[in-house]
Each structure stands twice: as C-alpha cells, then as structure tokens.
Amino acid sequence: MGPIETGIAGMVIMFVMIALRVPIALAMALVGAGGTVVLSGETILLRQLQTLAFDQFSLYDLSVVPFFILMGQFAGRSGLSGDLFAGVNAWIGRLRGGVAMAAIGACAGFGAVCGSSLATASTMGQVALPELRRLGYAPALATGTLAAGGTLGILIPPSVVLVIYAVTVESNIVTMFGAALVPGLIAVVFFLAVIRIQVLLNPELGPAATPVPWPEKLRLTLRLAPVVLVFGVVIGGIYMGLFNPTPAAAVGALLVGLYGIGLRLAGRGGLGPAGLKAAMLETALSTAMIYLILFGAALLQIFLARSGLPQAGAALVRQSTLDPYLILVAILVLLILLGCLMDSLSMILLAIPFLWPVVAGLDFGLTPEDQKVWFGIIALVVVELGLITPPVGLNVFIINGLARDVPMRETFRGVMPFFAAEILRVALLVAVPAITLTLPRLLGY
C-alpha cells in the first residue's frame, strides 16, 4: 500500500473511531502517530514528539485562547446575559415578535464576549426561554430562535474558533476579526427579518409584550453599558492598533470579572468566590481540551503531509475541468454535514488542514491571503450551520433539553426559516467577497 492509500486508510480509521465515540483529540493523535510510524518509522515519530508539544503550545497567538475563554466564563456567571436580554427587550419587546428579536440581539451581544456558539445557545436559552413561554410564543418560533441565535457566537468577534483557524492557516488574527464583523452583523439582520416576516404572516406566533415605562427602560438600558464597554475596548482597541489580541483579551477578561464582582457587592448576584473558582477551573479544563485537540491535529497533519494526501487532492482538483465554485459548494456541503456531528473547533482542526490546500489551488480571482480570509469566514459560517441542521444539530439538542415539553420536530421546524436565511447569507458571501474583505482593507490589514 502506497503513501496516499495509507493516508486514505488512516482517515477512514479516524472517522470510524469518532463514530465509536472515541474523543476526537485521541482519534487524531492515534491515527497521526500510527500513520507516521507506518510511513516513516518510529524514530521519525519520536523525533517529532521531542519538540512538537512545545512548538504547538508556546505559540504566542494561542495565548489569547484562555483569556477569551475566561472572559466568556465570567460573562456567563455574572448575569451579563440577563442584563443584555432585559436591556434589548425593553426597547423592542412591545412589538409583535419583539421578545424573540430581543433574544437574537442578546445572543449577538453575548457572543461578542463569549465566542462559543454552544455556550451562547445554552446561556441565552435559560435567560430568554421563560419569558418567551410566559408571553405565549409559539414553541417552534421560541426554540428555533434560540437555537439559531446561538450560532452567532462563533463569528461575531472575539471568537476562539476564529483564532484557531487563523493559527491553523497562518493568517492574521486581527484580519480575521475584521473580516468576520460584517458577515456577523448580516446574520443578525437576517435573523431579525426572519422573525418579523413570520409574525407579520401569522401574528399569533409572537404576541407583543407590555411596553416598559421610560424610567424602567432607561434603567435597563444602562445595564447594556458593560457589554458596549467591553466590546469597544477589546475589539475597538484591536482595530485601532492600541494592542494586539492577547492583551486585549486579558483586559476584556479583567473588565468582565470586575463587573461580576461589582454586581456581587451590589447584591445582584454576580461573581462570588465560588463563581470565580468555578470560572477559573472551567477555563483551565476548556483550554486543556483545546490544546489537546491542537496536539492531536498536529500529529495528524504530520501524517497527512508524509502521505501526500492533501497535496494529491489539491493536484487532482487543479487538473480537473470542474468550475471552482462547484468544487467550493461541494466542500461547503461536506462541512455542513460534518458540522452536524461534532463541535466547530474540532471540525475546523480536522477539516481545514485537508481542505485548505484544495481551496488554495482554485482560482477565484483573489490574492492567496484574501482567499485564505474569505474561505475561512465562509467555512466558519457553514460549520455553524451544521449546529442547526437536521437531524443532529447540536444547538437544537441544547435548546430542546431546556424545553423538554417541545417535540424535537417542532424545534427543527422553527429553525428552518433561519436555516434558509443562513443559506442566503452563505450565497451572498460566496458571490461578493468584498463583504468579507472590505473592512480589513479599510483598517489596513
């Protein structure tokens, strides 16, 4: 069996292991190590292992990861999500469908300080679902809105997955953050439009809430200030060149932590000693998990590079007469299907090292660096699309776990209009690369 055939066999074995519930980091590490031994011998593997972990974990760009995770942990445990929802709901909840739209706005705001789609869906589901149910929102619209809103967590910067993608393909993190902002805002607009169209066609789906008096509205609006401040300091500071992503994330974590402690001192919940300890522990566990996946992915990349499988795939694509956009669509469909089965971070680390060389060999009329950024944003969107794709969308399962009396089919039915809006957004990003690339160029990146 030649190197390419060995590479194919290794990938098949890895997917079988994943299907058998073997942790993806272990599956990648075992296949990568075993395949390298088969192709090059154990001496080569041992030489690689001498420095591989240090080379991976000492990357300065990766030091941003634990800070962003810590910021998300502080935000989730300090009650920031509740303040977000209440503040937005005070302004638009009086409209038909307004509370659902407020949930989308709160998901976008929470995603800006959390960076995780699954965490955004879980946290905002706990905050917004009781209010949606109290007002008599249709179960499909309520659960579908929250499942779809959770997908905003990955793209609106800062985002851990964006950082990992940038490190994987050797792109600039700040460029990726700039490229993600406009597509993320488009998603918010599309989701709001989906809700509005549904309640216009059937007003009973989303009743209007009681208008909030002006003094109460002002008080709730002031609670939005911490999110605006954190987003402005972290993202604004990065875009203006005041600091790079790592110190920006550290400052963001500090600000959110101080906000949570301040709430505790004011008697409004917030972060106490137990919450701080739990946030630190969860950050350590999540960071260790991410770094272990990175280590497994590095071993797998060594094996694939020695097998020549990615290079062979790229060469095959270059020699084909298929239209580049047809190949891109096939890749995006594959990412959606795989995104149904695993989390976005694992998906990016597993698929991008194999698929990027293929995409890099296609001619879309872009520079190599622009193509890298453009494809990355599109890939992240479709990977998140897998989180609401039947029959295994992970966000749908999370929301359904919070609303156990709502049949799964109802939640999937509620998600379908948002799924259609996401397909439209993907088509728009593919057809008009300037949507992704204009802001980084304006910022000089």
N, C-alpha and C positions, 0 to 999 in steps of 0.2 A: 504494500500500500504506500503510495507516494505521499509527499507532504500535504498537498491540497486535500487528498482524500482523508488523511489523518485529521486535518482541520475540520472538515465536514463532520466526520465521526465524533470529534470532540464536542462540536456544537450540539449535535443530536443527543449525546450523552448528558450534556449540561441541561438541556431543556427537559429531558426525562427526569433528571434529578429534581429540577424545580417543580415539575408536575407532581412529584412524590413528596413535596413539602420540605425538601432539603433547603435550608437557608441559602439565599442567593449568593451571599458572600462566600460561603463554604463551597457551593457548587462551582463558582468561578475559580476559586483558588485550587480546588482539587483537579479540575479539568485543565487549568493552566499549568499547574505543576506536573501533572501526569503527562500531558501532551508534550511539554518541553523535554521531559526525560525520554519519551519515545523518539522524538525527533533528533535531540542533540546530546542525550546522556545526562546522568545525574550530576556530573561535575559542573556542567554549564548551569544547571539549576541552582546548585549550592553557591556558585559564584554570584549569581543574580541575587540570591537571598541575603548575601552578606551586606548589601547596601540598599536593597530595594525598599524596605520599610522606612529607613531613614530618609532616603531620597523622596519618597512619597509624602511623609508626614512633616518634613521640615520645609515644605514649600510655603513661602510667606503668604501667597494668595489664599491658602487654605486656612490660615489663622483667623480669617473673617468668619468661618463657619460657626465655631462655638459661640461667638459674640451674637450673631444673628439668632441662633437657637435660644440663647439666654434671654435676648430681648423678647422673643415670642413667648417664652415661658413666663416672664414677668407680666407681659400683657395679658396672657390668658388667666393668670392667677390674681391679678389686681382688680378685676372688674371693669377693665377698659372696654371689653366687648359690650357690656351692658350700657355703659355711657354712650358708646358710639350709636347703638341702636336707638336709644331713647332720644338722643340729640337729633338724628336724622328723622326719626318718626314724628318728632314734634312739628316738623315743617310740612311733611308730605303725607302723614298718616290720615289726614282728613279727606284725602282723595280716594276714590274707588281704586282698590289695588295698591293704595299708598303704603300700607304697612309692609306688604311684600316688596315694594320698591325700596322702602327703608332698609329692609333686610339685605337687599343687594348692595346698597350704599354702605351699610355697616360691614358687610363681607369684604368689600373693596378696601375700606379703611383698616379693618383688622388684618387683612392680607398684607397691607403695607408695613405692618410692624411684626407680623408673624412669619410670612414667607412659606407657609405649609398649607396645601390645599386640604388635606385630611383634617388638620387641626382647625382650620377655618370653618369647615363644614360642621365639625363636632361642636366647637365652641358657640358659633352663631346659631346652630340648631337648638342648643339648650337655652339660649337667650331669647330668640325670636319665635320659636315654635309655640310656646304657651300663649303669647299674645295673638298670633295668627289663629289659633284654635279658639281662643276666647271670643274673638270677633266673628267666628263662623266662616272663615275662609274655606273654600273647597279643599279637601285633603290633597288632591292631586296638585293644585296650584301651590299650596303651602309647602309641601315636602319637595316638590320639583324645584321650586325657587331656591330653597336652602341647599339642595344637592348641587344645583348648577352654580349658585353663588360661591360655594366652596372652591370651585375651580379657579377663582380669581386669585387665590393665594400664591400660586406659583409664578405668575407673570408680573404682577404689579410689584416693582422693586421696593425694598430689597428682597431677594429671593435666594435661598440656599441652592436650589437646583440650578438657577442661572449661574451662580458662582461655580458649581461643579462642572457645568457644561463649558464655561469659559476656560477652566483649568484643563479639561479633557482635550479640547481642540486648540489650546494655546491662543485664546483670544483675550482681548482686554475686558476686564470685569466692568469697568465704567462704561465702555462702549455697549456692552450687553444690557446694562441697566438703562441706558439712554434709549436703546432700540426697543426695549420692552414696554416703555411707558405708554406710548400712543396706542399700540395694539391692546394693552390692558384697559385703557380708557374706552376704546371702541367696544370692548366686551361689555363694560358696564352700561354703555349707552344702548347696545343691542338688547341686553337683558331687561333693562327698564322698558324698552319699546315692546318687547315680547309680553311683559306683564300688562302694559297699558292696552295693547291690542286685544288681549284676551278678555279683560274686564269691559272693554267697550263692546265687544261682541256678545258677552254674557255678563251683565253687571252683577249677577248673583254670585259669581265666582269669588269676588273680593269686595266685601262691604266696606264702606268708609268708616273711619274711626271718628270719635268725638273730637272736635277742634280743641287744641290746647290753648288756654288763656295766655296772653302775652307775657306776664311775669314768669309763668312756669316755662314758657317757650324760651325766654331769654336765659333762665337758669340752666335748662337742659342744653342749650346751645353752647354755653360756656364750658360744658363738660367735654366738648369736642376739641377744645384748645390743646390738650396734651397730645392728641394724635397729630394735629396740624403742626405742633411744635417739633415733635419727634421726626415726622416725615420731612419737614422743612430743614431741620438741622442735618439729618443723615443724608437724604438724597440731594437736597439743595447744596449742602457742603461738598458733596462728591462732585456734582455737576459744575460747581463754581471753582473747583480745584483747591478748595481750602484744606482738604485732607483726602487721603486715599481710603478705600473701603474698610480696611481693618480698624483704624482709629475711629472712623465714622460709626461702625457697628458698636465699638466699645462705648462711645458717647451715647448712642441710642439706648444700649442696654442700661447704662447708668441712669439716664433720664427716666426711662420707664420704671426702673427699680425704685428711684426716689419718689416717683408719682405713686406707686403702690404703697410705699412706706408712709407717704403723706396721707393717703386715704385711711390707712390703719390708724394713724394718730388722730385723725378727724372722726374716728368711729364709724367709718363707712366701709368696713370690710378691709380690702386692700391686702398688703403683704405683711404678714407677721413672721416671727421666727420660723414657724413650721412651714409656711409657704416659701420663704427664702431657701430653706434647706431642701424642700422638695424640688424647687426650680433648679437649684444647683445640681442636685442628683440627676434629675431628668436630662439636664443639659449634658452632663458627663456621659450618661448612657447613650443619648442620641448621637453625640459626637463620636463616641467609640464605635457605634454601629456604622456610621457613615465612613469612618476611617477604615474599618474592617472591610466594608464593601469596596472602597478605593483600592485597598491592598489586593483583594481578590481580582478586581478588574485589571490591575497592573500585571498580575501573573497571567491572566487570560490574554492580555494584549501581547505579552512576550511570546506566548504560544502561537497566537494568530499571526504575528509578524514572521515567526520562523516557518510557519506552514505556508505562508504566501497567499492565504485565502482572501484577505481583503484586497490585496493587490490584483489577484486574479479576477475578483469580482469587478473591480474598477476597470481593468483592461477589457473584460467582456462587455461592459456597458459602453466603453468608448468605441469598440468595434461594431456595436450593433447599429442598426439604422432606425431604432425607435426614437421618437421625439423625446427630448429631455424632460418635458413637462409630463409626459405619460409615465416615464420612469419615476419622476418625483411623486406623482399621485400614487403609484404602486407602493412606494416607500412609506408614504403617509398613511395609507390604509393598513399596512403592516404595523406601523407604530400604534395606530388606534386599537388594533386587535390585541397587541401585546400589552398595551396600557390597561386593558380590561383585567389583566391577570396579576399585575404587580404594581408597586408604587412607582411614582415618577422618577425618583432618584435612581432606583435600581434599573429602571428602564433606560434612562439616559446613559448610565455607565455600561450597560450591557450592549445597547444597540449602536450608540454613536461611534465607538471605535471601529465598528464594522461598516456602518452605513456612510460615515463621512467621507472616506476615500472614494466611494462610489459617486456621491454627490459632487465631490470636488472635481471629478473628471467630466462633469456635464457642463455645457456651455449655456449659461443664462444671460450672457452679456454683462456680467458683473466682475469686479476685481475679486481675486481669491479671498481677501479679507472681508469684503462686503458680502460675498456669497456665504462665508462662514457665519456671519452675524444673521443674515436673512434666514438661512436654513435653520439656525438654532432657535430663533423665535417661533418659526412655523412648527418645528419639531416639538417644542415645549407645549404649544397650543394643542396639537393633536394628541400628545401623550396625556394631557389633562382631559381631553375629550373622552379618552378611554375610561375615565373615572365615572362618567355618566352614561356609558354605552351599555345597552342590554347585551347579555343577561347578567354580567358580572361587575357592573360599575361599583367601585368601592365606596364612592361618596353616597350612592343610593343606599347601600347597605348600612352606612353610618347613620343617615337620617332615618331610615326605616327602623333602626334599633331604638331611636328616640321616640318614634311614633309607631309603636307595635300594633296598634289597632288599625293602621292603614295598610291595606294589602300592598305587596311589593309591586304588583302590576299597576296600581294607582300611581305610585311614585314614579315608575318608569313612564307612564302616560303623561304625568306632569312635566317630566324632564324633556320630552320630545320636542316641544317648541323651542326650548333653549338649545337643544342639540342642533336643530335646523339653523338657528342663528349662529352657532359656532361654525357650522359647515360654511355658511355665508362668509363669516369672518376669515376662515382659512382661505377660501377662494379669493377674497379681496387682498389678503397679504401675499398670496402667490402671484396674483395678476399685477399688483402695484408694489414692487419692492420699496419704493420711496416712502411708503407709510412707516416702514421699519427703519430705514436708513437716514431719513432726513434729520431727525433730532440729533443723533450722534455727530453728523456732519456740521450742524449748526453750532454744536458745543465744542467742535474742534477735535473730536476723537476719531 
